[in-house]
Structures are given as C-alpha cells and as structure tokens.
Amino acid sequence: MSSSSTAPTAPDARAQFLRQLADALADGSLTKLVLARHVGADQSLQRIIAKPVQIKGEPCLQLVYRHQTRDITRNLPLQQAQALIAELLPQSFRNAHLFITEGEVQLEFSKKGKPMLRHHLSQQAPRAAAPAAHDREKKRYLELSRPFLRDLGVTDAQGALIPSMSRKWKQINKFIEVFDHALAGAPVAADQLLRVADFGSGKGYLTFAMHDYLRNSLGREAQVTGVELRPDMVELCNAATARLEHPGLVFECGDVRSVVPEAIEVMIALHACDIATDYAIHTGIRCNAAIIMCSPCCHKQIRPQLHSPGLLQPMLQYGLHLGQQAEMLTDSLRALYLEACGYETKVFEFISLEHTNKNKMILAVKRRQPQDNAALLEKISQLKAFYGVQEHCLESLLRADGLIAG
C-alpha cells in the first residue's frame, strides 16, 4: 500500500525538499537522488544520479553526471554535496526525485520557477538502509535472499549463490542496473503503473527479476508479461509465479508477432533472432514504450543485400569482415530509426548471456520533447544507398504504420 499527496505550491517547497534530503542522509534512509530536466549551459548533460557510499570509512555522496556519451563520477563529503545540490536547484535542474526507504519525494519547478512538492510514501514500515561499502563491494540491485532466485535454482535452500549460477547472477544484476539507469531518465511518473513485456523470456530469470525489482525494491505498481514460444517454459514460469505469489506477473505462450500488447511502458527482447528484433522494436515504438531494451542476434536480412563500396572491397572480401559489417549496419539502422521515432538511443556491450557470445544491447529511452527527424531520415537514406541496402524490416514496419514518412 502506498499513499500519494501533493503539497500546495509554496516558496518553501524547495527548502522543505532540501531538509528532507538532509534528514535522509542523516538517518541512512536515502536510496537515490535524481536531478533531471537539465536547463544549464552544458547541453550534453542529461541528469545527475546521486547515491550514498562510504569511502575510507567516511560517508559520502556519489554523484554520477550522465552525459549523452559518457558518465563522470564525483564523490563528495555530505555537507559539500548538499551545498552543491542546493546550488543546482533550480538554476541547472528543474526536477528532483528523492528516493527514500519510505517512498519518494518529488520537487518540480514550473517555467516561471515556482516549486511544487509531491510525496509518494509507502504505508509499510520503513526498512533500514545503509550506505554502500564503496571500497569493498560492488552494488547489487537485488538481494540473494529473494525467493524467486531459490525457486529458479540461482541460490540454494540457505540462500547462498550456487557456484555454477554466478554468471547468471552477474547478468541479472547488470540487466537491472541498465534498466534502473534508463528508468531514471524515462518520461514516466513516479506513481505510474509500469506495463512490461519481455519477449523471449525463457526460464524467466530476468522477467522475475524485473518484476521483483519494480515491486519490492522500488515499491512501484507493475504488470509484467513474459512471452515465450516453448509451452513447457511458460508452464514452468506460471507455476513458479503461483508458488511465489507474484501479483501482476504472468507468462504467455507466443512470440512478438502473435502477442501484441495494446500499450506498454517497457519493451524487452533479448536475443530475438534476425528480424524478430525488428518486430520487437516496432512493437515498442507502436505502443509508445518509454524504454526499449533489445539484444539482437542472427543478422541475416542485410547481408545478402550488402554491396561492398569500391574503397571497402579489399576489406570486405573476407567473409568474417563482411558478416561483421552487415551486423554493424543492421543495428546502426535500428538505432537510427529509433532516434527518428523520438528515442535517445545507445548501443553498447552488455554482459554475455548464458549459452551465447552475443552481448550487444540497443537501449532506447523516449525523449520528453519531440525533434524534427527529416535530416536524420535523409542520413539513413544515404547510408542505405552507400551499401546498396534496398530493404530493412524495421523501416518497412514503421512506414506501413505511418510512424515514419513513407
């Protein structure tokens, strides 16, 4: 259960927010602070994410300055960090989210600079929180004690990690870390129901982890659907859901073409083969998902179309290089089409998943403000012409729905 309240607009709303930040730091209840809606001079800076850490036994606040292409980390003593945050609000940031064990406090500034304070506080008893041991242990987004990990065979009956599952445990935490960073910048309200579709959910490791993290770690309302072609996996996961009492989590038999949700906030498709990745991305865009996470594999459509430009023929005469070029071109076009449809997109190496060496991830977060995509579509057209590409599945799907100009 949770309660949501909005304080009336008042001159002291900013001061109240800063007092609550100071109290959260003092009693150890601070989980995370996010400064968003950047209005400063550095246009590449998107947000600042702050978390409590301990460095050489001293409590500090770790500030991660998230830019479009890089992150910069600063570790500051608490008093210095609080003074900096006070200076940044509202001169550099117009939105601040304070995550504490009791819930969330949100400070917003209007275009005229008037502050508004909102509280989304849990009615459950608060859990004790302690600063992360920065010098000794890497942050984990999930606890090994979570029941679903034991049920799925990641931990034993005593809650200890099974050695053969250490790679899977690392993958689960990395996935949730990537998602957590994306959620911090996504255009979704703190009290908004999050509908998640995970295509190709398999045994459900990441699907259960996503649901558990949203509902138990963040205290958010979530409806998570795992979609899997193999009926035995669907039956296994639904049985686990019933045993573990995960309300709002369900698994369905099908794929991205047969299970078509009307609306989702988060679309996940890890290792959807060949053009199944295009169908998954198209589903996310069509449903106006705030976050799209996909890990593509088996790039078959582009390679037969690929014409080696004259200058590149000596390099691309080797089959391995031609395949790598086709893969890079395919995923670059996917990322660019996402950009053209209003998403801020990143392509990066994700931790290798079990039984495969494919570890690329395309992460797209919906922009808060639309941008003109005409120039980008022209660049895409030039790129296709350079390599002789006549057809790209995602482009065809988007044009058929009128999501990009035909």
N, C-alpha and C positions, 0 to 999 in steps of 0.2 A: 504494500500500500504506500502511496505517496500523496503528498499534497502540493498544490501549486498556488502561489499567490503573487500578486503584482503590487508593489508599493507605489503610491502616487508619485508622480514626478515632483522632485524636490531638490533644492540646491544642495542638500547634504547627502544625497544619494551616493555621490562619489566618495565622500568621506566615510559613509557607513560601509561601503564596499571595502575600502582600504582598511578599516578597522576589523572587518570580518577576515580579511586576508591575514592581518597581523595576529588575530586570535587563533586562526587555523595553523599558522606557523608555530605559535607558542604551545598549543596543546597537541600538536602532532596529527591533526585531523586533515591536513591538506593532502590531497591526492595529486592534483594537477591544476595549473592555471594556464589559460589560453588567451592571448591577446590577438584579436582579429580585426578585420575592416581597417587595414592599414591606410593612412592618409598622409604619410610622411614623404620626404623628398626621394628616398630610395625606392623606385618603382619595382625593383626586383624582390623586395622584402614582402612576404605574404603574411606571416604571423610569427609570434613568439610563443613557444611552449615551455613552461617552467615547471620543474618538479623538485621536491626536496631530496637532497643527498647528504651524505656525510663524507667529508674529505679530511683525512688525518684526524679523525675524531671530532671535528667541528661541524655543526650543522650549516649547510649552505643551500642556496637555491641554484639549480642548474637551469640556465636559460638557453634554449636552442632557437637561434634566429633562422627561420626557414625561408630561404630564397628560392627562386624558380629553379636554379640549377645546383644549389649547394646548401649545406647547413653549416652554421657557425655556432659553436658552443662556448658559453661563458659560465663559470662557476663563481658566484659572488656570496660573501657573507650576508646573512639575513637582513641586517639593517641597511646595508648598501643596496641590496636587491629591492627592498621595499621602497627606498627613496627613488630608485630608477623607475619602478613601475608607476609610482605616483606622478613622476615627471612625464611618462609616456601617455597617460590618460588625462584628457582626450587629445592632446596635441598630435600624437602619432598613431593612436589606435582608438577606434570609436566603439569597440565591443570587447568585453572581457568576460570570460567564463571561469568561475571559481568552483572547482570540483572538490568537495569535502566528503568525509565518510557519511554525513547526514543527507547528502544530496548535492544540489548545485545552486549557485547564486550567479545571476547574470546581470551585468551592467551594460547598458546601451546608451549611446548619445545620439540625439537627433541631429539633423543637418544644421540646426541652429545651436547645437552644443548643449541642449538640455538633457540631463541624465535621467534614466529610468532604471529602477532596480527590480528584478524579478527573483523570486525564491521558488525552487522546486525541491522540497525537502521530504525525505523519507520519514514515515511514521514509525519505522522499525528502530530498535535500539542501535545506536551507532557502534561500529566496530573500531577497535583500536588500530591506529595506523602509525607506522614508524618510518623515519627517513630511510631511503635506500642506502645500503652499505656500498658506496661508490667504489671504494678501494678494493673490495673483496669479491663481490658477487654481481653478475650481470642481472639486470632487471628481468623478472619473469612476469608475464601478463596473466598467467593462470597459475593456480596452485596445484601441486601434485596430489593434494588431498581431495580434489574434485571427484565425485562418484563416477562420472562418465568415463574418466580415464581408467579406473579399475575395471569397469564393465567392458570396455573395449580392449582391454589387455595391454594398456600402456604401463600401468602400475600393478603391483601385487596386492595381496589381501591386506598387507600392512601399510599400503600407500607409498611404497618405495618404487622408484623407477626400475622397470625391467631392463637390464643392460642392452638387450637386442632392440629395444624401442627407443634408445637415446636419440637416434637420428630423427625419428618421428616426433619425439617430444620437442626437439630443437626446431623442427619445421613448423609445428603447431604454434609455438611462441613467436617465431618470426612472422608467420602469417598474421597473427593477431596484432603484432607490433605495427606492421604495414597498414592494416585496417584502422588501428587506433589513430595513427597519424592522418590518414585520409579523412576519418570521421571528424577530426578537429577542424578541418577546413571546409567540410561539405556544407551546402546550404540546407541544413535540416535543423529544426527547432529542438531544443533540449528535451521537451516533453512529447515530441512527435513519435507516433508509432513507426517503427522501422520494419518494413517488409523486405525479407531477404530471400533470394532464390539462388541456390547452389547447384549448378548443372554439372552432372558427372560426380555426384557426391561419394560414390564408392561405399566404403565401410563407415563413412560418416565422421571420421576423426575431426576434420575441420568444420563440418556442419554443427556437430555438438559443441565444439569449442567456440564457434561464433555465437551460438545461442546462449551458452553459459556465460560468456564474457559480457554480452549485452545485458542480460537479465540479472546476473548475480554480481558481476564486478562493477558495471556501470549503473545498475538499477533502472534500466530502460525497458519500456514495453517493446516486445519484438515478436514477429511472426516469421519463422524461418522454415523454408521448404527445401528439402534435399531432393534432387531429381536424379534418378539412376535407371539405366536400362536393364540391369540384371535384377529379376524379381527376387532372387534369394537375398541379395544385399538389401533391398527395400524391406523385405520381411524381417531381416535381422535387425535393421536400424529402428523400425517401428516397434519391435518387441523391446528393444533397449529403451526407447522413449517411454513406453508404458511402464517399464520397471522403475525407471529413474524419475518419473513424474516431471517431465519437461513440458510444461504447458506452452503452447504456441510453436512447437516443433513437430513437423510431420515429414514423412518421406513418400514420394510418389514414383511410380514406375513410368518411365518415358525418357525423352530427350528434349533438347532445346526446340525442336520443331513440333513435337506433339504436345508439350506442356507450355502453354503460352499465357503467362500471368497478365492480368489487366493493368496492374500498377505495382511497381516495386521501388524501393529506395536503394537497394544494394543488389547488384548482379555479380555472381561469381561463376567462373568457368575455368577450371584448371585442367589443362591438357585435353581440351576438346580438339579432336583430330581434324586437320585440314580446314575445310570451310565451315565445320561446326563452330569454330571460333568466331567466324563472321556472323553466323546466325545468332550466337550468344550476344555478341556486341550489339547487333541490330536490335535484339530484344531489349537490351538495357537502354539503348538510345530511344527506342519507340516508347518505352514505359517511363521515359524521363527520369531514369535512375540517377540518384545523386552520386553514387560510387559504382564504378565498373572495374572489376578485377579479373583479369584473364591471363592464363599462361598457355600460349599457343604451341602446337606441335604439328608435325607431319605436313609441311608446306608443299602441297602437290599442285595447286592450281596455277601458280605463276610460272613455275619452272619451264613447262613446255612452251609457254608464250615468249620466254625471255630471249631477246635478240641482243647479242653482245655488241655494244657500240665499238666502232673500229679501234679506238685507242685502248679499249679494255680486252680485246680479243686474245692477246697473248696471255693475259692473266686468267681469263675465264675459259680457256680451252681445257683446263683441268676440271674434271667432274666435281671434285670436292669444293673447289672455289666457286663453281657455278651454283652448286647447291646452297652454299653459304650466302652468296649474293641474292639468290631467289628468296631465301628466308629473311634476310635483312630488308629486302624490298617489300615483301609481303607485309611484314609487321610495321615497317615505316608507313606504308599506305594506311594500314589500320589506325595507327596513332594519329596520322594527319586527318583522316576522316573524322575521328573523334574530336580533334581540335576544331574542325569545321562545323561540328554539331554542337559546339558550345562547351567543350570539356577542356580542362587543363590536364595534359597527358604526360606521363613519364614512362620510359621503357628502361628497365634495369634488370640486373641479375638477381633472381630470387634463390633462396637455398634449394639445392637439388632435392626433388621429391623422390619418395621411395620407388625403386624399380625403374628409374629413368634418369638420364643425364640431362634432360631438358630443364632449364632453370630460369628462363626468361619470363618476366612479368610485364604486362601492359596495365598500368594503373591510370584511371581517368576519374577526375572529380569535377562535377558540374560547376561551371562558373556562376557567380552570383549575377553578373551583368553580361548580356549577350554582346557579341562582337560581329563585325562585318566579316563574312567568310569568303567574299568574292576573290580577293587576292590569293588566299590560301588554296582555293579550288583551282585557280589558274596554275599555281606552282605544282599541284598534284597532277594536273593535265600534262604539264611539261615533263615531269618525272616519268609518267607513263609512256609518253612519246619517246623519251630518250632510250628506254629499254624495250620499246615495242609492245607494251602490255595493252591488250585490247579489252580484257575483261577482268574485273576484280569483284568477287562475290559480294563483299560488304557494300561496295559502291552500287551494285545493281539493286540490292535490297533497299538501300536508302533512297535511291532515285524512284523506285517503284512506289514507295510510301510518301514521296514528296518531301522527304526530310532534308535533301539537298537538291539544288537546282538541276533539272534534267536537261 
